[in-house]
Amino acid sequence: MTKPHVRLSQSLTLFAIVALISWNLSSYGADEAVLKPRVPIDQIETVKTWTNPLPATGDTIEKGKRLFHGKAFCVTCHGKDGKGLGADIEPGTLRGPLPRNFTDQEWQAARTDGELFWILKNGSKGTAMAPFIPLILSEEEAWQVLRYVRSFGHPQD
């Protein structure tokens, strides 16, 4: 028969492991709704048909990178590495959904360019993501930023 203090110790250890895993996931910008569409259900099918009109060339991606790190200030929340924590954000200090981790392969595969464009234009309800088109970015600049965001989904060799 297991002694009560051993069972308690085992339960506390299991709780600590689960808490640590949860904290690690949140520290990289993941949240429980990472794959939840942000586009309203009545618009999602149309939005999914939108494609990026700009080529995925080095020049287009570089322009998107400059916007991401500059004018669009995406780097502030999404970080220079695209993992969802800006340079000045300490893990555990934010409440609510964390900025998206653009290096998450599952998320990259699940979201279409049209959905991401819609979010840049309309913001993302329930998050701190505000609309950027046309207040900050032109439509062409938004597509450039999205080319750069997609580059985070391709691990560097």
C-alpha positions in Angstrom: 0.0 0.0 0.0 1.3 3.4 -1.0 1.8 5.9 1.9 -0.3 9.1 1.7 2.8 11.3 1.6 4.2 9.4 -1.4 0.9 9.7 -3.3 0.9 13.4 -2.5 4.5 13.8 -3.7 3.7 11.9 -6.9 0.6 14.1 -7.5 2.6 17.3 -6.9 5.3 16.1 -9.3 2.8 15.4 -12.0 1.2 18.8 -11.4 4.6 20.5 -11.7 5.3 18.7 -15.0 2.0 19.6 -16.5 2.5 23.3 -15.3 6.0 23.4 -16.8 4.8 22.0 -20.2 1.9 24.6 -20.2 4.3 27.4 -19.4 6.8 26.3 -22.1 4.0 26.3 -24.7 2.8 29.7 -23.7 6.3 31.2 -23.7 6.6 30.4 -27.4 3.4 32.2 -28.4 1.3 29.1 -28.6 -2.2 29.1 -27.2 -5.0 26.6 -27.0 -6.7 28.2 -30.0 -3.7 28.3 -32.3 -5.6 26.7 -35.2 -8.9 28.5 -34.6 -9.9 30.5 -37.7 -10.0 34.3 -37.0 -12.1 35.1 -40.0 -15.9 35.1 -39.5 -17.6 31.9 -40.7 -19.7 33.7 -43.3 -16.5 35.1 -45.0 -14.0 32.2 -44.5 -14.7 30.4 -47.8 -14.3 33.6 -49.9 -11.2 34.7 -48.0 -9.5 31.3 -48.4 -9.6 31.8 -52.2 -7.5 35.0 -52.0 -3.9 34.4 -53.0 -0.8 36.5 -52.6 -0.3 38.3 -56.0 3.4 38.9 -55.3 6.0 36.4 -56.2 8.0 34.7 -53.4 11.3 36.2 -54.6 14.1 37.3 -52.4 13.3 40.9 -53.3 9.7 40.6 -52.2 10.6 38.8 -49.0 13.3 41.4 -48.2 10.8 44.2 -48.6 8.4 42.4 -46.3 11.2 41.9 -43.8 12.0 45.6 -43.8 8.3 46.4 -43.2 8.0 43.7 -40.5 11.0 45.2 -38.6 10.2 48.8 -39.4 7.0 50.6 -40.5 4.6 47.8 -39.6 6.4 47.2 -36.2 5.3 43.5 -36.3 8.7 42.7 -34.6 7.4 44.4 -31.4 5.0 41.6 -30.7 6.1 38.7 -32.9 9.8 39.1 -32.2 12.7 39.2 -34.6 12.7 35.4 -34.8 8.9 35.3 -35.5 8.3 33.1 -32.4 5.6 35.4 -30.9 7.5 37.2 -28.2 8.9 40.6 -28.9 12.3 41.6 -27.5 10.8 43.6 -24.6 8.2 41.0 -23.6 9.0 38.8 -20.7 7.5 35.3 -20.8 4.5 35.1 -18.4 3.9 38.9 -18.4 1.1 38.9 -21.0 -2.5 37.9 -20.3 -4.8 36.4 -23.0 -3.7 35.0 -26.3 0.0 35.6 -27.1 1.2 36.9 -30.4 1.3 34.2 -33.1 4.4 32.1 -33.4 5.2 32.2 -37.2 7.7 29.4 -36.9 4.9 26.9 -36.0 4.7 24.5 -38.9 1.2 23.4 -38.1 -0.1 26.9 -38.0 1.7 27.8 -41.2 0.0 24.9 -42.9 -3.5 25.6 -41.5 -3.7 29.3 -42.4 -4.1 30.5 -46.0 -2.6 33.8 -47.3 -6.1 35.1 -47.7 -6.9 34.5 -44.0 -3.7 36.3 -43.0 -4.4 39.2 -45.3 -8.0 39.5 -43.8 -6.5 39.7 -40.3 -4.1 42.4 -41.4 -7.1 44.3 -42.8 -9.5 43.7 -39.9 -7.5 42.7 -36.9 -8.1 39.6 -34.8 -11.0 39.7 -32.4 -10.1 38.5 -28.9 -6.4 39.3 -29.4 -4.3 42.4 -29.4 -3.9 42.2 -33.2 -5.2 45.4 -34.6 -6.1 46.2 -38.3 -3.1 47.5 -40.3 -4.6 48.0 -43.7 -4.9 50.9 -44.7 -3.9 52.7 -41.5 -0.3 51.5 -41.5 0.2 49.3 -44.6 -1.0 49.5 -48.2 -2.4 46.3 -49.6 0.8 45.7 -51.5 2.9 46.2 -48.4 0.7 43.8 -46.5 1.3 41.1 -49.1 5.0 41.7 -48.9 4.9 41.3 -45.1 3.0 38.0 -45.6 5.7 36.8 -47.9 8.2 37.4 -45.1 5.9 35.8 -42.5 5.7 32.7 -44.7 9.5 32.6 -44.8 9.5 31.7 -41.0 7.7 28.5 -42.0 10.7 27.3 -43.9 13.6 26.2 -41.6 16.9 27.6 -42.7 19.4 25.0 -44.0 
